[in-house]
Amino acid sequence: MPVEFACSEEFVSVLAKVEQSICQARASVMVYDDTSKKWVPIKPGQQGFSRINIYHNTASNTFRVVGVKLQDQQVVINYSIVKGLKYNQATPTFHQWRDARQVYGLNFASKEEATTFSNAMLFALNIMNSQEGGKWGLVLAWCRDPLWFYLCPPTVLAPRVSSPCNCAELVCHGSSEKPTACL
């Protein structure tokens, strides 16, 4: 049986000031070299896996991809996810996106990690593409298995324990429907 309780404004404001990782996966970070027509490591001579996170800044409701080399802890990518970004799952373990200057690729360690990352990326893109002038409320909690996210305006949040995924999910007071941004 779910236990419901309301968030205090202070609790919401503290959570709004943090940046939270919404996924983590291992992948090699690549860029496409137009000259050689090949995928190459994003930093020359630095092959191998990086820990890739998608971070959500709950204060600004923005997202970024950050990759840190497992071998030496060097940041290899720090990329802001923007509205309209085109994300392509080229193969089950190789995904890519582009901006005006570069085509980026992630060669994941496993299909499962690729799926985890793509679910979070598609969630972030859904949020970014649905923002029109104003900002959505906070994403304060999520389930990772299955990957569910809930958005509500900060003034109507109520966490509850959810039995299907055993995590804190957020629902809007007075609504029996899942928020539209929920995947």
N, C-alpha and C positions, 0 to 999 in steps of 0.2 A: 504494500500500500504506500503510495507516494506521500512524503512529508512535505507540506508546503509552508513557506515562510517568506515574508517580504523583506527586500533589501532596504537598508537605511540609505538616505541620501549620501551620508559620509562614506559608507561602504562602496557605493557606486562611484563616487568621485575619486576614491583611492584607486580603484580598479581602472578608471578611465585614464590614469596617468602612466600606465605601464604598457610596454610592448611585449606581446606574448607570441611564442612560437606556436603555430597551428599545425606544423608538420615537420618531420625530420626524415631525411633519406640519405643514402650514400650514392654518389654519382661522380663521374668524371665530368668536369666542366669544359666544354669545347666552344670554339667559334669557327665559323666557316670562312676559310681563306679563299677569296675570289681569284687570286692570282694562280694558286696551285689547284683550285677546285677541289679542295680536301678539307675535312674537319681536322683542326689542330687544337692542342691544349690552349686554354685561354691565356695562360702565361707560358711563354716559350720554355721548354725544358722541364716543365712541371707536370708530368703525367701522374696518374694515380687518383685514388678516390678522395673526395672532399665530403664533409658533412654539410648537407644542404638543408637550410631551414627556410620556411616562409614565415615572416614575422608580421603580426598585425599590430599597428599602433592604434589603440582604442581611442586615444584623444583626438587624433586627426582622421581616423577611419581610413588609414592607408596601409599598404602592404608592400613588402620588399622580399626579394630572394637574396639570401646571404649564404655564401659557400666558404668554408674554412677547410684547408688541406688537413687531412688526418695526420700526415707525416710531420709537418712543421708548424701547424696552427696558423699559417698565413691566410689572410682573406684573399680569395681569388675572384669572388664576384659579390657585389653589393648593388642590386638592381631594383629600382622602384617599379612596381607593377602599376601600369597606367591604364586608364579607360581606353578601350578599343584595342588593346594588345591582342595579337593573334597568336594563339597557342596551338601547336600541332603535335599530336601523339603519332609520330612517324612510324614507330614500331612499338611493340609492348614495352621495350626497355630503352628506347631512344626518343626523347621529346625535344621540341625546339620552339623558339619564338624569335621574332625579329623586331628591330627598331629601325630608324632611318640610317643608322651607321653600321649595324652589325647583325649577324644571325647567330644566336646562341643555341647551344645544344647541351643536353644532359644525358649521359650514357649511364643508366642506373645499374646498380649491383644486382638487382632482381626485379621481377615483374611486380612483386608485392610492394617494393619500395617505390617503383614508378607509379603504381596505382595510388598509393598514399599521397605522393606528391601531386599527381594530376588532380585528385579530388580536392586538395587544398587550393591549388592554382585555379581551378574552375570555380570554386567557391569565391575566392578573392576577385576574380574577374566578374562574376555575377554581381557582387557588391559594387565594385567600381563602375560597372556599366549601368547599374540601376540608380546611381546617385544623380539627382537632377537639382542642382543649386544648393540643396541642403544636405545635411549629413544624416545617415542612419544612426540609430542608437548604438549601443555597445554590444560587441560579441564578448561575453564574459566566460563562457564555458562551452565545451564541445565534447562530443563522444568520438572516440577514435575507431570504435568497432561496434556498430557501423558508424560511419562518419556523418554525424548530424550537427548542424550549427543552428543557433536560434538568434534572431535579432529582435529587439524591442526598443522603443524609445526609453531612455533612462528612467523616466518617472513612473513607468508601469511594469517594472521588472519583478518577477517572483521566481526564485529558484525552487526546484523540487528535485527530489531523488527519483531517477527513472529506472525502473527495473530492467527494461530491455538491454540497456548498455551500462548500467551501474555507474552513472556519472551524474554530475549536476547539470541539468539542462535549464534553460531559461524559457519561460513562456510569458505571454502578455496577460495581465489581469483582464478579466472580462471577455476573454476570447477562447472559444473552444477549438479554433482552427490553428494549425501550425503557421507560423509566420511565413510570408511568401518567399523570403530569402533562404528558407530552410531547404537544404538539399535532400 
